[in-house]
């Protein structure tokens, strides 16, 4: 039985960072489809299959989540994801420009799987996304869908 290739959800309001992340994932030949949500509200719309995401199926393999976004920030999204049984086991990687200790500590307290500060250097950013994508979408073994 062939395993389903699950989507990678990128939640970031920076079009430049999203384009770079998609390019890095493509360069690594990941077969995963990438879905982009521009803020936290859209991220929850994707998870709940609402609005423009109503035809999407399945949960993402991993969520790459920025913190500083309009409407609903990444900390609020993470808090919501970890409070809903259905979403608790989805890996959430905070990929943010915030190096603030309070954001780091709060993210881990809320259940983030990893916290990555976006490098200012484009090459370093591309390398970081390649490694994240490869690990979380290919190497990591998620729990079974019916895990309780």
C-alpha positions as CSV (number, residue, x, y, z in Angstrom):
1,X,0.0,0.0,0.0
2,X,1.4,3.3,-1.1
3,X,1.5,6.1,1.6
4,X,-0.4,9.2,0.8
5,X,1.8,12.2,0.1
6,X,0.4,14.9,2.4
7,X,0.5,18.6,1.9
8,X,2.9,21.1,3.5
9,X,1.1,24.1,4.8
10,X,3.0,27.4,4.8
11,X,1.4,30.1,6.9
12,X,3.2,33.4,6.2
13,X,2.2,36.9,5.1
14,X,5.5,37.6,3.4
15,X,5.2,36.7,-0.3
16,X,9.0,36.8,-0.7
17,X,9.5,34.3,2.1
18,X,6.8,32.0,0.8
19,X,8.3,32.1,-2.7
20,X,11.7,31.3,-1.3
21,X,10.3,28.4,0.8
22,X,8.5,26.9,-2.2
23,X,11.6,27.2,-4.3
24,X,13.7,25.5,-1.6
25,X,11.2,22.7,-1.3
26,X,11.0,22.2,-5.1
27,X,14.8,22.2,-5.3
28,X,14.8,19.3,-2.9
29,X,12.4,17.4,-5.2
30,X,9.7,17.0,-2.5
31,X,6.6,15.6,-4.1
32,X,4.4,17.2,-1.5
33,X,2.0,19.8,-2.7
34,X,2.5,23.2,-0.9
35,X,-0.5,25.1,0.3
36,X,-0.1,28.7,1.4
37,X,-2.2,30.6,4.0
38,X,-1.4,34.3,4.2
39,X,-2.4,34.6,7.9
40,X,-3.7,32.6,10.8
41,X,-7.4,32.9,9.8
42,X,-6.6,31.3,6.5
43,X,-4.5,28.6,8.2
44,X,-7.6,27.6,10.3
45,X,-9.8,27.8,7.2
46,X,-7.4,25.2,5.6
47,X,-7.5,22.9,8.6
48,X,-11.3,23.1,8.9
49,X,-11.8,23.0,5.0
50,X,-13.6,26.3,4.9
51,X,-13.9,29.0,2.2
52,X,-11.3,28.7,-0.6
53,X,-10.0,25.5,1.1
54,X,-13.4,23.7,1.2
55,X,-12.3,21.2,-1.5
56,X,-8.9,20.3,0.2
57,X,-8.7,16.9,1.8
58,X,-6.6,15.5,4.7
59,X,-4.4,17.2,7.2
60,X,-1.0,18.5,6.3
61,X,2.2,16.6,6.9
62,X,3.7,19.6,8.6
63,X,2.8,23.3,9.2
64,X,5.5,26.0,8.7
65,X,4.1,28.8,10.8
66,X,5.2,32.4,11.0
67,X,4.4,34.4,14.2
68,X,4.0,38.0,13.1
69,X,1.0,38.1,10.8
70,X,-2.2,40.2,10.5
71,X,-5.7,39.1,11.7
72,X,-4.4,36.2,13.7
73,X,-0.8,35.6,14.7
74,X,1.1,32.3,14.7
75,X,1.0,32.0,18.5
76,X,-2.8,32.2,18.4
77,X,-2.9,29.6,15.6
78,X,-0.6,27.3,17.5
79,X,-2.7,27.6,20.6
80,X,-5.8,26.7,18.6
81,X,-4.2,23.8,16.8
82,X,-3.0,22.3,20.1
83,X,-6.4,22.7,21.8
84,X,-8.3,20.6,19.1
85,X,-7.9,16.9,19.4
86,X,-8.0,16.3,15.7
87,X,-5.0,18.6,15.1
88,X,-2.8,18.0,18.1
89,X,-0.4,15.6,16.4
90,X,0.3,17.7,13.3
91,X,3.9,18.8,13.5
92,X,4.1,22.6,13.7
93,X,7.4,24.4,13.0
94,X,7.6,28.0,13.9
95,X,9.6,29.7,11.1
96,X,9.8,33.3,12.1
97,X,11.9,36.4,12.1
98,X,11.2,36.7,15.8
99,X,14.2,35.9,17.9
100,X,12.4,37.1,21.0
101,X,12.8,34.8,23.9
102,X,9.1,35.2,24.9
103,X,8.0,34.0,21.5
104,X,10.4,31.1,21.6
105,X,9.3,30.0,25.2
106,X,5.6,30.5,24.4
107,X,5.8,28.5,21.2
108,X,7.4,25.5,23.0
109,X,4.9,25.8,25.9
110,X,2.1,25.6,23.5
111,X,3.5,22.5,21.8
112,X,5.6,23.7,18.8
113,X,7.7,20.9,17.5
114,X,10.6,23.2,16.5
115,X,11.4,26.9,16.4
116,X,13.5,28.3,13.5
117,X,14.5,32.0,13.3
118,X,14.5,33.0,9.6
119,X,18.1,33.7,8.6
120,X,18.6,37.1,6.9
121,X,20.9,35.5,4.4
122,X,18.8,34.0,1.5
123,X,21.1,31.0,1.0
124,X,20.8,30.1,4.7
125,X,17.0,30.5,4.5
126,X,16.8,28.2,1.5
127,X,19.0,25.6,3.2
128,X,16.9,25.7,6.4
129,X,13.7,25.2,4.5
130,X,15.2,22.3,2.5
131,X,16.2,20.5,5.7
132,X,12.9,21.2,7.4
133,X,10.9,20.0,4.4
134,X,13.0,16.9,3.9
135,X,12.8,15.9,7.6
136,X,9.2,16.6,8.4
137,X,7.6,15.6,5.0
138,X,9.8,12.5,4.2
139,X,11.9,11.3,7.1
140,X,9.7,11.8,10.1
141,X,7.3,9.0,10.8
142,X,3.9,10.4,11.9
143,X,1.5,8.5,14.2
144,X,-1.2,6.5,12.4
145,X,-4.3,8.4,11.3
146,X,-6.5,6.5,13.8
147,X,-4.1,7.0,16.8
148,X,-5.8,8.0,20.0
